[in-house]
Amino acid sequence: MRLSVHLPPLRGPALREYVRALEGLGVDFVLATDHVAMPQPRPDGTPRSIYPPTLRMLEPLATLAFVAGCTERIGLETGILILPQRQPALVAKTVATLDFLSGGRVRLGIGVGWQEPEFEAMGVPFRERGARMDEAIEVLKLLWTSDHATFRGRFYTLDDMVAEPKPVQRPHPPLVCGGASPAALRRAGRLANGWIANAQQTPESFRANRERVLDAARQAGREAEVTIFEAAAGPPSDRPADLAERIRAFRDAGATDFALWPAMGMGAAPSLRTPEGQIEYLRRFVEEVWPEFAG
């Protein structure tokens, strides 16, 4: 299995030290997640998001570009980028640039999103997000792989276009779809290279959803292209060994990757609420727990 760690929203110097420490520990990927704007509660106090409105969240592609310049080996993953909110040709260019500059270290986790007020702020109709997602994936692939990219969809058009430089990874950086709805799982099998689960998935639901993704891949004749299945969990305590049984269950359910959320302020133990505490936790995790699963 490969190990990913979600990045906390640290300022530049602190983030630089954090990611260099992760690279030194042998972590395979850092993950940067995505929300452009958070809605304030309604006047009566009713929340419009599961997150607090003042949650600090760095823009993922800009963050990973910074991380790329601070590191040499560690993989750069969005976990996840809300693709339908963005113009896909620009995403294709940005991701290709990041892959080019980093020497082929990008893995693009993508999803349709769920926060309707955020779509309104971005000027994108919320009800169109699934259809836009499907077209956007096709646009990404075409611009990454073709010198004569042509596409005519409902939302996006390419007329014999070329975008250079191409990504280092061929045919393109891996695409991993998030989401657990039937449509999201089918999309992962039809169009992507794998599926990334959120931390709410149990090993049992992970196994069932993985099989749904593979069923869709088989029906599309592309099972060999769908090889990444990433499970996730947050540390339940400041004891790394508490996660071993959970990771073991995900591995047995078919996970190829495991993403760890030691994020500050997300229900973690007090010792994990500082960058130094997280790094110490991760050091112990890599030394005490991960050798059973690495490779």
Helices and strands as residue ranges (DSSP letters): E 2-6, H 12-25, E 29-32, H 60-70, E 75-82, G 83-85, H 88-102, E 106-111, H 116-122, G 126-128, H 129-145, E 149-152, E 157-161, E 175-178, H 182-191, E 194-196, H 203-219, G 223-225, E 228-233, G 240-243, H 244-252, E 257-260, G 270-272, H 275-288, G 290-292
